[in-house]
């Protein structure tokens, strides 16, 4: 799976979980907290969504380190490829 394919799936999960209608506003460089207004509970919910979508397990301590969408995408790429 390419990084772009992973990003598209992640973008849809973020859109759904954070109720963001404009997919184009979710960019690789977007900060979960500063740009997407996610709090710690939102981030855990996103991680759960990533786990379900990609059929993987992400340790809680790793999920809490994601600051940008790209960090999450890169980590997911390392697990699914």
LOVO-998525 format. One record per atom (N, C-alpha, C): residue number from 1; atom name; x, y, z. Coordinates in nm, 3 decimals, always signed. Example, Ala and Ser with C-alpha at 12.3 -4.5 7.8 and 13.67 -1.06 7.14 Angstrom:
// LOVO-998525
<pt><seq>1</seq><atom>N</atom><x>+1.319</x><y>-0.569</y><z>+0.780</z></pt>
<pt><seq>1</seq><atom>CA</atom><x>+1.230</x><y>-0.450</y><z>+0.780</z></pt>
<pt><seq>1</seq><atom>C</atom><x>+1.320</x><y>-0.330</y><z>+0.780</z></pt>
<pt><seq>2</seq><atom>N</atom><x>+1.285</x><y>-0.225</y><z>+0.708</z></pt>
<pt><seq>2</seq><atom>CA</atom><x>+1.367</x><y>-0.106</y><z>+0.714</z></pt>
<pt><seq>2</seq><atom>C</atom><x>+1.290</x><y>+0.003</y><z>+0.787</z></pt>
//
This chain:
// LOVO-998525
<pt><seq>1</seq><atom>N</atom><x>+0.085</x><y>-0.118</y><z>+0.000</z></pt>
<pt><seq>1</seq><atom>CA</atom><x>+0.000</x><y>+0.000</y><z>+0.000</z></pt>
<pt><seq>1</seq><atom>C</atom><x>+0.090</x><y>+0.124</y><z>+0.000</z></pt>
<pt><seq>2</seq><atom>N</atom><x>+0.061</x><y>+0.218</y><z>-0.089</z></pt>
<pt><seq>2</seq><atom>CA</atom><x>+0.144</x><y>+0.337</y><z>-0.098</z></pt>
<pt><seq>2</seq><atom>C</atom><x>+0.111</x><y>+0.435</y><z>+0.015</z></pt>
<pt><seq>3</seq><atom>N</atom><x>+0.202</x><y>+0.528</y><z>+0.036</z></pt>
<pt><seq>3</seq><atom>CA</atom><x>+0.180</x><y>+0.631</y><z>+0.139</z></pt>
<pt><seq>3</seq><atom>C</atom><x>+0.054</x><y>+0.710</y><z>+0.106</z></pt>
<pt><seq>4</seq><atom>N</atom><x>+0.032</x><y>+0.738</y><z>-0.021</z></pt>
<pt><seq>4</seq><atom>CA</atom><x>-0.086</x><y>+0.814</y><z>-0.062</z></pt>
<pt><seq>4</seq><atom>C</atom><x>-0.215</x><y>+0.736</y><z>-0.030</z></pt>
<pt><seq>5</seq><atom>N</atom><x>-0.214</x><y>+0.606</y><z>-0.053</z></pt>
<pt><seq>5</seq><atom>CA</atom><x>-0.331</x><y>+0.523</y><z>-0.022</z></pt>
<pt><seq>5</seq><atom>C</atom><x>-0.358</x><y>+0.521</y><z>+0.128</z></pt>
<pt><seq>6</seq><atom>N</atom><x>-0.252</x><y>+0.508</y><z>+0.207</z></pt>
<pt><seq>6</seq><atom>CA</atom><x>-0.267</x><y>+0.510</y><z>+0.353</z></pt>
<pt><seq>6</seq><atom>C</atom><x>-0.320</x><y>+0.646</y><z>+0.396</z></pt>
<pt><seq>7</seq><atom>N</atom><x>-0.263</x><y>+0.753</y><z>+0.340</z></pt>
<pt><seq>7</seq><atom>CA</atom><x>-0.307</x><y>+0.888</y><z>+0.374</z></pt>
<pt><seq>7</seq><atom>C</atom><x>-0.455</x><y>+0.908</y><z>+0.345</z></pt>
<pt><seq>8</seq><atom>N</atom><x>-0.502</x><y>+0.861</y><z>+0.231</z></pt>
<pt><seq>8</seq><atom>CA</atom><x>-0.644</x><y>+0.876</y><z>+0.196</z></pt>
<pt><seq>8</seq><atom>C</atom><x>-0.733</x><y>+0.806</y><z>+0.298</z></pt>
<pt><seq>9</seq><atom>N</atom><x>-0.696</x><y>+0.686</y><z>+0.339</z></pt>
<pt><seq>9</seq><atom>CA</atom><x>-0.775</x><y>+0.615</y><z>+0.440</z></pt>
<pt><seq>9</seq><atom>C</atom><x>-0.772</x><y>+0.689</y><z>+0.573</z></pt>
<pt><seq>10</seq><atom>N</atom><x>-0.653</x><y>+0.736</y><z>+0.612</z></pt>
<pt><seq>10</seq><atom>CA</atom><x>-0.638</x><y>+0.810</y><z>+0.738</z></pt>
<pt><seq>10</seq><atom>C</atom><x>-0.719</x><y>+0.938</y><z>+0.733</z></pt>
<pt><seq>11</seq><atom>N</atom><x>-0.717</x><y>+1.005</y><z>+0.621</z></pt>
<pt><seq>11</seq><atom>CA</atom><x>-0.792</x><y>+1.130</y><z>+0.606</z></pt>
<pt><seq>11</seq><atom>C</atom><x>-0.942</x><y>+1.107</y><z>+0.625</z></pt>
<pt><seq>12</seq><atom>N</atom><x>-0.992</x><y>+0.999</y><z>+0.571</z></pt>
<pt><seq>12</seq><atom>CA</atom><x>-1.135</x><y>+0.968</y><z>+0.587</z></pt>
<pt><seq>12</seq><atom>C</atom><x>-1.168</x><y>+0.934</y><z>+0.733</z></pt>
<pt><seq>13</seq><atom>N</atom><x>-1.079</x><y>+0.864</y><z>+0.801</z></pt>
<pt><seq>13</seq><atom>CA</atom><x>-1.101</x><y>+0.832</y><z>+0.942</z></pt>
<pt><seq>13</seq><atom>C</atom><x>-1.102</x><y>+0.960</y><z>+1.025</z></pt>
<pt><seq>14</seq><atom>N</atom><x>-1.005</x><y>+1.048</y><z>+0.999</z></pt>
<pt><seq>14</seq><atom>CA</atom><x>-0.999</x><y>+1.176</y><z>+1.072</z></pt>
<pt><seq>14</seq><atom>C</atom><x>-1.126</x><y>+1.256</y><z>+1.046</z></pt>
<pt><seq>15</seq><atom>N</atom><x>-1.168</x><y>+1.262</y><z>+0.922</z></pt>
<pt><seq>15</seq><atom>CA</atom><x>-1.289</x><y>+1.336</y><z>+0.886</z></pt>
<pt><seq>15</seq><atom>C</atom><x>-1.410</x><y>+1.285</y><z>+0.962</z></pt>
<pt><seq>16</seq><atom>N</atom><x>-1.422</x><y>+1.153</y><z>+0.967</z></pt>
<pt><seq>16</seq><atom>CA</atom><x>-1.536</x><y>+1.092</y><z>+1.036</z></pt>
<pt><seq>16</seq><atom>C</atom><x>-1.529</x><y>+1.113</y><z>+1.187</z></pt>
<pt><seq>17</seq><atom>N</atom><x>-1.414</x><y>+1.086</y><z>+1.247</z></pt>
<pt><seq>17</seq><atom>CA</atom><x>-1.402</x><y>+1.090</y><z>+1.393</z></pt>
<pt><seq>17</seq><atom>C</atom><x>-1.404</x><y>+1.233</y><z>+1.449</z></pt>
<pt><seq>18</seq><atom>N</atom><x>-1.350</x><y>+1.329</y><z>+1.371</z></pt>
<pt><seq>18</seq><atom>CA</atom><x>-1.344</x><y>+1.466</y><z>+1.420</z></pt>
<pt><seq>18</seq><atom>C</atom><x>-1.448</x><y>+1.558</y><z>+1.355</z></pt>
<pt><seq>19</seq><atom>N</atom><x>-1.538</x><y>+1.498</y><z>+1.276</z></pt>
<pt><seq>19</seq><atom>CA</atom><x>-1.646</x><y>+1.573</y><z>+1.210</z></pt>
<pt><seq>19</seq><atom>C</atom><x>-1.593</x><y>+1.690</y><z>+1.129</z></pt>
<pt><seq>20</seq><atom>N</atom><x>-1.494</x><y>+1.659</y><z>+1.044</z></pt>
<pt><seq>20</seq><atom>CA</atom><x>-1.437</x><y>+1.759</y><z>+0.954</z></pt>
<pt><seq>20</seq><atom>C</atom><x>-1.491</x><y>+1.730</y><z>+0.814</z></pt>
<pt><seq>21</seq><atom>N</atom><x>-1.571</x><y>+1.822</y><z>+0.762</z></pt>
<pt><seq>21</seq><atom>CA</atom><x>-1.635</x><y>+1.800</y><z>+0.632</z></pt>
<pt><seq>21</seq><atom>C</atom><x>-1.541</x><y>+1.820</y><z>+0.513</z></pt>
<pt><seq>22</seq><atom>N</atom><x>-1.445</x><y>+1.910</y><z>+0.527</z></pt>
<pt><seq>22</seq><atom>CA</atom><x>-1.355</x><y>+1.945</y><z>+0.416</z></pt>
<pt><seq>22</seq><atom>C</atom><x>-1.230</x><y>+1.857</y><z>+0.421</z></pt>
<pt><seq>23</seq><atom>N</atom><x>-1.231</x><y>+1.750</y><z>+0.342</z></pt>
<pt><seq>23</seq><atom>CA</atom><x>-1.115</x><y>+1.659</y><z>+0.340</z></pt>
<pt><seq>23</seq><atom>C</atom><x>-0.987</x><y>+1.730</y><z>+0.301</z></pt>
<pt><seq>24</seq><atom>N</atom><x>-0.996</x><y>+1.831</y><z>+0.215</z></pt>
<pt><seq>24</seq><atom>CA</atom><x>-0.877</x><y>+1.903</y><z>+0.171</z></pt>
<pt><seq>24</seq><atom>C</atom><x>-0.810</x><y>+1.980</y><z>+0.284</z></pt>
<pt><seq>25</seq><atom>N</atom><x>-0.881</x><y>+2.003</y><z>+0.392</z></pt>
<pt><seq>25</seq><atom>CA</atom><x>-0.822</x><y>+2.075</y><z>+0.505</z></pt>
<pt><seq>25</seq><atom>C</atom><x>-0.734</x><y>+1.982</y><z>+0.590</z></pt>
<pt><seq>26</seq><atom>N</atom><x>-0.742</x><y>+1.852</y><z>+0.565</z></pt>
<pt><seq>26</seq><atom>CA</atom><x>-0.661</x><y>+1.753</y><z>+0.638</z></pt>
<pt><seq>26</seq><atom>C</atom><x>-0.540</x><y>+1.723</y><z>+0.551</z></pt>
<pt><seq>27</seq><atom>N</atom><x>-0.425</x><y>+1.774</y><z>+0.593</z></pt>
<pt><seq>27</seq><atom>CA</atom><x>-0.302</x><y>+1.759</y><z>+0.517</z></pt>
<pt><seq>27</seq><atom>C</atom><x>-0.201</x><y>+1.675</y><z>+0.595</z></pt>
<pt><seq>28</seq><atom>N</atom><x>-0.101</x><y>+1.625</y><z>+0.526</z></pt>
<pt><seq>28</seq><atom>CA</atom><x>+0.003</x><y>+1.548</y><z>+0.595</z></pt>
<pt><seq>28</seq><atom>C</atom><x>+0.066</x><y>+1.628</y><z>+0.708</z></pt>
<pt><seq>29</seq><atom>N</atom><x>+0.088</x><y>+1.758</y><z>+0.684</z></pt>
<pt><seq>29</seq><atom>CA</atom><x>+0.155</x><y>+1.841</y><z>+0.785</z></pt>
<pt><seq>29</seq><atom>C</atom><x>+0.061</x><y>+1.890</y><z>+0.894</z></pt>
<pt><seq>30</seq><atom>N</atom><x>-0.067</x><y>+1.858</y><z>+0.886</z></pt>
<pt><seq>30</seq><atom>CA</atom><x>-0.163</x><y>+1.902</y><z>+0.987</z></pt>
<pt><seq>30</seq><atom>C</atom><x>-0.130</x><y>+1.846</y><z>+1.125</z></pt>
<pt><seq>31</seq><atom>N</atom><x>-0.132</x><y>+1.934</y><z>+1.222</z></pt>
<pt><seq>31</seq><atom>CA</atom><x>-0.114</x><y>+1.894</y><z>+1.362</z></pt>
<pt><seq>31</seq><atom>C</atom><x>-0.250</x><y>+1.848</y><z>+1.416</z></pt>
<pt><seq>32</seq><atom>N</atom><x>-0.251</x><y>+1.734</y><z>+1.482</z></pt>
<pt><seq>32</seq><atom>CA</atom><x>-0.378</x><y>+1.686</y><z>+1.538</z></pt>
<pt><seq>32</seq><atom>C</atom><x>-0.436</x><y>+1.786</y><z>+1.637</z></pt>
<pt><seq>33</seq><atom>N</atom><x>-0.352</x><y>+1.842</y><z>+1.723</z></pt>
<pt><seq>33</seq><atom>CA</atom><x>-0.399</x><y>+1.932</y><z>+1.827</z></pt>
<pt><seq>33</seq><atom>C</atom><x>-0.421</x><y>+2.074</y><z>+1.774</z></pt>
<pt><seq>34</seq><atom>N</atom><x>-0.319</x><y>+2.131</y><z>+1.710</z></pt>
<pt><seq>34</seq><atom>CA</atom><x>-0.327</x><y>+2.272</y><z>+1.670</z></pt>
<pt><seq>34</seq><atom>C</atom><x>-0.414</x><y>+2.298</y><z>+1.548</z></pt>
<pt><seq>35</seq><atom>N</atom><x>-0.407</x><y>+2.210</y><z>+1.448</z></pt>
<pt><seq>35</seq><atom>CA</atom><x>-0.483</x><y>+2.234</y><z>+1.325</z></pt>
<pt><seq>35</seq><atom>C</atom><x>-0.619</x><y>+2.166</y><z>+1.324</z></pt>
<pt><seq>36</seq><atom>N</atom><x>-0.624</x><y>+2.044</y><z>+1.376</z></pt>
<pt><seq>36</seq><atom>CA</atom><x>-0.748</x><y>+1.966</y><z>+1.369</z></pt>
<pt><seq>36</seq><atom>C</atom><x>-0.827</x><y>+1.970</y><z>+1.499</z></pt>
<pt><seq>37</seq><atom>N</atom><x>-0.773</x><y>+2.037</y><z>+1.599</z></pt>
<pt><seq>37</seq><atom>CA</atom><x>-0.841</x><y>+2.059</y><z>+1.728</z></pt>
<pt><seq>37</seq><atom>C</atom><x>-0.877</x><y>+1.930</y><z>+1.801</z></pt>
<pt><seq>38</seq><atom>N</atom><x>-0.790</x><y>+1.830</y><z>+1.790</z></pt>
<pt><seq>38</seq><atom>CA</atom><x>-0.814</x><y>+1.703</y><z>+1.859</z></pt>
<pt><seq>38</seq><atom>C</atom><x>-0.757</x><y>+1.711</y><z>+2.000</z></pt>
<pt><seq>39</seq><atom>N</atom><x>-0.830</x><y>+1.654</y><z>+2.096</z></pt>
<pt><seq>39</seq><atom>CA</atom><x>-0.774</x><y>+1.642</y><z>+2.231</z></pt>
<pt><seq>39</seq><atom>C</atom><x>-0.725</x><y>+1.499</y><z>+2.250</z></pt>
<pt><seq>40</seq><atom>N</atom><x>-0.675</x><y>+1.468</y><z>+2.368</z></pt>
<pt><seq>40</seq><atom>CA</atom><x>-0.615</x><y>+1.336</y><z>+2.391</z></pt>
<pt><seq>40</seq><atom>C</atom><x>-0.715</x><y>+1.222</y><z>+2.370</z></pt>
<pt><seq>41</seq><atom>N</atom><x>-0.840</x><y>+1.245</y><z>+2.406</z></pt>
<pt><seq>41</seq><atom>CA</atom><x>-0.942</x><y>+1.141</y><z>+2.384</z></pt>
<pt><seq>41</seq><atom>C</atom><x>-0.971</x><y>+1.123</y><z>+2.235</z></pt>
<pt><seq>42</seq><atom>N</atom><x>-0.971</x><y>+1.232</y><z>+2.161</z></pt>
<pt><seq>42</seq><atom>CA</atom><x>-0.990</x><y>+1.224</y><z>+2.016</z></pt>
<pt><seq>42</seq><atom>C</atom><x>-0.878</x><y>+1.143</y><z>+1.952</z></pt>
<pt><seq>43</seq><atom>N</atom><x>-0.756</x><y>+1.166</y><z>+1.997</z></pt>
<pt><seq>43</seq><atom>CA</atom><x>-0.642</x><y>+1.096</y><z>+1.939</z></pt>
<pt><seq>43</seq><atom>C</atom><x>-0.652</x><y>+0.946</y><z>+1.967</z></pt>
<pt><seq>44</seq><atom>N</atom><x>-0.694</x><y>+0.909</y><z>+2.087</z></pt>
<pt><seq>44</seq><atom>CA</atom><x>-0.714</x><y>+0.767</y><z>+2.116</z></pt>
<pt><seq>44</seq><atom>C</atom><x>-0.824</x><y>+0.708</y><z>+2.028</z></pt>
<pt><seq>45</seq><atom>N</atom><x>-0.928</x><y>+0.785</y><z>+2.004</z></pt>
<pt><seq>45</seq><atom>CA</atom><x>-1.037</x><y>+0.740</y><z>+1.916</z></pt>
<pt><seq>45</seq><atom>C</atom><x>-0.985</x><y>+0.723</y><z>+1.772</z></pt>
<pt><seq>46</seq><atom>N</atom><x>-0.900</x><y>+0.815</y><z>+1.728</z></pt>
<pt><seq>46</seq><atom>CA</atom><x>-0.840</x><y>+0.804</y><z>+1.595</z></pt>
<pt><seq>46</seq><atom>C</atom><x>-0.753</x><y>+0.679</y><z>+1.585</z></pt>
<pt><seq>47</seq><atom>N</atom><x>-0.672</x><y>+0.656</y><z>+1.687</z></pt>
<pt><seq>47</seq><atom>CA</atom><x>-0.585</x><y>+0.537</y><z>+1.687</z></pt>
<pt><seq>47</seq><atom>C</atom><x>-0.669</x><y>+0.410</y><z>+1.679</z></pt>
<pt><seq>48</seq><atom>N</atom><x>-0.779</x><y>+0.407</y><z>+1.752</z></pt>
<pt><seq>48</seq><atom>CA</atom><x>-0.870</x><y>+0.291</y><z>+1.743</z></pt>
<pt><seq>48</seq><atom>C</atom><x>-0.925</x><y>+0.276</y><z>+1.601</z></pt>
<pt><seq>49</seq><atom>N</atom><x>-0.957</x><y>+0.387</y><z>+1.538</z></pt>
<pt><seq>49</seq><atom>CA</atom><x>-1.005</x><y>+0.383</y><z>+1.400</z></pt>
<pt><seq>49</seq><atom>C</atom><x>-0.899</x><y>+0.332</y><z>+1.305</z></pt>
<pt><seq>50</seq><atom>N</atom><x>-0.774</x><y>+0.374</y><z>+1.326</z></pt>
<pt><seq>50</seq><atom>CA</atom><x>-0.663</x><y>+0.326</y><z>+1.243</z></pt>
<pt><seq>50</seq><atom>C</atom><x>-0.645</x><y>+0.176</y><z>+1.260</z></pt>
<pt><seq>51</seq><atom>N</atom><x>-0.653</x><y>+0.131</y><z>+1.386</z></pt>
<pt><seq>51</seq><atom>CA</atom><x>-0.637</x><y>-0.012</y><z>+1.413</z></pt>
<pt><seq>51</seq><atom>C</atom><x>-0.744</x><y>-0.094</y><z>+1.342</z></pt>
<pt><seq>52</seq><atom>N</atom><x>-0.868</x><y>-0.047</y><z>+1.348</z></pt>
<pt><seq>52</seq><atom>CA</atom><x>-0.977</x><y>-0.119</y><z>+1.283</z></pt>
<pt><seq>52</seq><atom>C</atom><x>-0.961</x><y>-0.121</y><z>+1.131</z></pt>
<pt><seq>53</seq><atom>N</atom><x>-0.931</x><y>-0.005</y><z>+1.074</z></pt>
<pt><seq>53</seq><atom>CA</atom><x>-0.921</x><y>+0.007</y><z>+0.928</z></pt>
<pt><seq>53</seq><atom>C</atom><x>-0.808</x><y>-0.077</y><z>+0.870</z></pt>
<pt><seq>54</seq><atom>N</atom><x>-0.694</x><y>-0.079</y><z>+0.939</z></pt>
<pt><seq>54</seq><atom>CA</atom><x>-0.576</x><y>-0.147</y><z>+0.886</z></pt>
<pt><seq>54</seq><atom>C</atom><x>-0.554</x><y>-0.285</y><z>+0.949</z></pt>
<pt><seq>55</seq><atom>N</atom><x>-0.644</x><y>-0.324</y><z>+1.040</z></pt>
<pt><seq>55</seq><atom>CA</atom><x>-0.636</x><y>-0.454</y><z>+1.107</z></pt>
<pt><seq>55</seq><atom>C</atom><x>-0.498</x><y>-0.475</y><z>+1.170</z></pt>
<pt><seq>56</seq><atom>N</atom><x>-0.461</x><y>-0.377</y><z>+1.253</z></pt>
<pt><seq>56</seq><atom>CA</atom><x>-0.332</x><y>-0.379</y><z>+1.322</z></pt>
<pt><seq>56</seq><atom>C</atom><x>-0.354</x><y>-0.341</y><z>+1.468</z></pt>
<pt><seq>57</seq><atom>N</atom><x>-0.248</x><y>-0.350</y><z>+1.546</z></pt>
<pt><seq>57</seq><atom>CA</atom><x>-0.252</x><y>-0.306</y><z>+1.685</z></pt>
<pt><seq>57</seq><atom>C</atom><x>-0.144</x><y>-0.200</y><z>+1.705</z></pt>
<pt><seq>58</seq><atom>N</atom><x>-0.183</x><y>-0.088</y><z>+1.763</z></pt>
<pt><seq>58</seq><atom>CA</atom><x>-0.090</x><y>+0.021</y><z>+1.791</z></pt>
<pt><seq>58</seq><atom>C</atom><x>-0.082</x><y>+0.038</y><z>+1.942</z></pt>
<pt><seq>59</seq><atom>N</atom><x>+0.036</x><y>+0.021</y><z>+2.000</z></pt>
<pt><seq>59</seq><atom>CA</atom><x>+0.048</x><y>+0.041</y><z>+2.146</z></pt>
<pt><seq>59</seq><atom>C</atom><x>+0.003</x><y>+0.181</y><z>+2.186</z></pt>
<pt><seq>60</seq><atom>N</atom><x>-0.068</x><y>+0.192</y><z>+2.298</z></pt>
<pt><seq>60</seq><atom>CA</atom><x>-0.118</x><y>+0.323</y><z>+2.343</z></pt>
<pt><seq>60</seq><atom>C</atom><x>-0.008</x><y>+0.426</y><z>+2.353</z></pt>
<pt><seq>61</seq><atom>N</atom><x>+0.109</x><y>+0.384</y><z>+2.406</z></pt>
<pt><seq>61</seq><atom>CA</atom><x>+0.217</x><y>+0.480</y><z>+2.422</z></pt>
<pt><seq>61</seq><atom>C</atom><x>+0.268</x><y>+0.532</y><z>+2.287</z></pt>
<pt><seq>62</seq><atom>N</atom><x>+0.259</x><y>+0.451</y><z>+2.183</z></pt>
<pt><seq>62</seq><atom>CA</atom><x>+0.298</x><y>+0.495</y><z>+2.049</z></pt>
<pt><seq>62</seq><atom>C</atom><x>+0.193</x><y>+0.589</y><z>+1.991</z></pt>
<pt><seq>63</seq><atom>N</atom><x>+0.068</x><y>+0.554</y><z>+2.006</z></pt>
<pt><seq>63</seq><atom>CA</atom><x>-0.041</x><y>+0.637</y><z>+1.955</z></pt>
<pt><seq>63</seq><atom>C</atom><x>-0.041</x><y>+0.777</y><z>+2.014</z></pt>
<pt><seq>64</seq><atom>N</atom><x>+0.000</x><y>+0.788</y><z>+2.138</z></pt>
<pt><seq>64</seq><atom>CA</atom><x>+0.004</x><y>+0.919</y><z>+2.204</z></pt>
<pt><seq>64</seq><atom>C</atom><x>+0.118</x><y>+1.008</y><z>+2.151</z></pt>
<pt><seq>65</seq><atom>N</atom><x>+0.212</x><y>+0.950</y><z>+2.076</z></pt>
<pt><seq>65</seq><atom>CA</atom><x>+0.324</x><y>+1.030</y><z>+2.025</z></pt>
<pt><seq>65</seq><atom>C</atom><x>+0.293</x><y>+1.096</y><z>+1.891</z></pt>
<pt><seq>66</seq><atom>N</atom><x>+0.183</x><y>+1.060</y><z>+1.827</z></pt>
<pt><seq>66</seq><atom>CA</atom><x>+0.151</x><y>+1.119</y><z>+1.697</z></pt>
<pt><seq>66</seq><atom>C</atom><x>+0.113</x><y>+1.266</y><z>+1.715</z></pt>
<pt><seq>67</seq><atom>N</atom><x>+0.193</x><y>+1.354</y><z>+1.656</z></pt>
<pt><seq>67</seq><atom>CA</atom><x>+0.163</x><y>+1.496</y><z>+1.661</z></pt>
<pt><seq>67</seq><atom>C</atom><x>+0.104</x><y>+1.546</y><z>+1.530</z></pt>
<pt><seq>68</seq><atom>N</atom><x>+0.149</x><y>+1.485</y><z>+1.419</z></pt>
<pt><seq>68</seq><atom>CA</atom><x>+0.099</x><y>+1.527</y><z>+1.288</z></pt>
<pt><seq>68</seq><atom>C</atom><x>+0.038</x><y>+1.406</y><z>+1.215</z></pt>
<pt><seq>69</seq><atom>N</atom><x>-0.041</x><y>+1.437</y><z>+1.115</z></pt>
<pt><seq>69</seq><atom>CA</atom><x>-0.101</x><y>+1.332</y><z>+1.034</z></pt>
<pt><seq>69</seq><atom>C</atom><x>+0.009</x><y>+1.250</y><z>+0.968</z></pt>
<pt><seq>70</seq><atom>N</atom><x>+0.115</x><y>+1.315</y><z>+0.923</z></pt>
<pt><seq>70</seq><atom>CA</atom><x>+0.223</x><y>+1.243</y><z>+0.856</z></pt>
<pt><seq>70</seq><atom>C</atom><x>+0.292</x><y>+1.143</y><z>+0.949</z></pt>
<pt><seq>71</seq><atom>N</atom><x>+0.309</x><y>+1.177</y><z>+1.074</z></pt>
<pt><seq>71</seq><atom>CA</atom><x>+0.369</x><y>+1.082</y><z>+1.168</z></pt>
<pt><seq>71</seq><atom>C</atom><x>+0.284</x><y>+0.956</y><z>+1.179</z></pt>
<pt><seq>72</seq><atom>N</atom><x>+0.154</x><y>+0.973</y><z>+1.184</z></pt>
<pt><seq>72</seq><atom>CA</atom><x>+0.064</x><y>+0.857</y><z>+1.191</z></pt>
<pt><seq>72</seq><atom>C</atom><x>+0.071</x><y>+0.778</y><z>+1.061</z></pt>
<pt><seq>73</seq><atom>N</atom><x>+0.068</x><y>+0.847</y><z>+0.947</z></pt>
<pt><seq>73</seq><atom>CA</atom><x>+0.072</x><y>+0.781</y><z>+0.818</z></pt>
<pt><seq>73</seq><atom>C</atom><x>+0.202</x><y>+0.703</y><z>+0.802</z></pt>
<pt><seq>74</seq><atom>N</atom><x>+0.314</x><y>+0.764</y><z>+0.836</z></pt>
<pt><seq>74</seq><atom>CA</atom><x>+0.443</x><y>+0.695</y><z>+0.823</z></pt>
<pt><seq>74</seq><atom>C</atom><x>+0.448</x><y>+0.571</y><z>+0.911</z></pt>
<pt><seq>75</seq><atom>N</atom><x>+0.396</x><y>+0.582</y><z>+1.033</z></pt>
<pt><seq>75</seq><atom>CA</atom><x>+0.395</x><y>+0.465</y><z>+1.122</z></pt>
<pt><seq>75</seq><atom>C</atom><x>+0.306</x><y>+0.355</y><z>+1.065</z></pt>
<pt><seq>76</seq><atom>N</atom><x>+0.189</x><y>+0.392</y><z>+1.016</z></pt>
<pt><seq>76</seq><atom>CA</atom><x>+0.098</x><y>+0.293</y><z>+0.958</z></pt>
<pt><seq>76</seq><atom>C</atom><x>+0.161</x><y>+0.227</y><z>+0.835</z></pt>
<pt><seq>77</seq><atom>N</atom><x>+0.230</x><y>+0.307</y><z>+0.754</z></pt>
<pt><seq>77</seq><atom>CA</atom><x>+0.297</x><y>+0.250</y><z>+0.636</z></pt>
<pt><seq>77</seq><atom>C</atom><x>+0.400</x><y>+0.147</y><z>+0.678</z></pt>
<pt><seq>78</seq><atom>N</atom><x>+0.470</x><y>+0.173</y><z>+0.787</z></pt>
<pt><seq>78</seq><atom>CA</atom><x>+0.573</x><y>+0.078</y><z>+0.832</z></pt>
<pt><seq>78</seq><atom>C</atom><x>+0.511</x><y>-0.054</y><z>+0.879</z></pt>
<pt><seq>79</seq><atom>N</atom><x>+0.386</x><y>-0.051</y><z>+0.919</z></pt>
<pt><seq>79</seq><atom>CA</atom><x>+0.319</x><y>-0.173</y><z>+0.967</z></pt>
<pt><seq>79</seq><atom>C</atom><x>+0.247</x><y>-0.249</y><z>+0.856</z></pt>
<pt><seq>80</seq><atom>N</atom><x>+0.195</x><y>-0.178</y><z>+0.758</z></pt>
<pt><seq>80</seq><atom>CA</atom><x>+0.115</x><y>-0.245</y><z>+0.655</z></pt>
<pt><seq>80</seq><atom>C</atom><x>+0.196</x><y>-0.285</y><z>+0.531</z></pt>
<pt><seq>81</seq><atom>N</atom><x>+0.318</x><y>-0.237</y><z>+0.521</z></pt>
<pt><seq>81</seq><atom>CA</atom><x>+0.400</x><y>-0.272</y><z>+0.403</z></pt>
<pt><seq>81</seq><atom>C</atom><x>+0.510</x><y>-0.369</y><z>+0.439</z></pt>
//
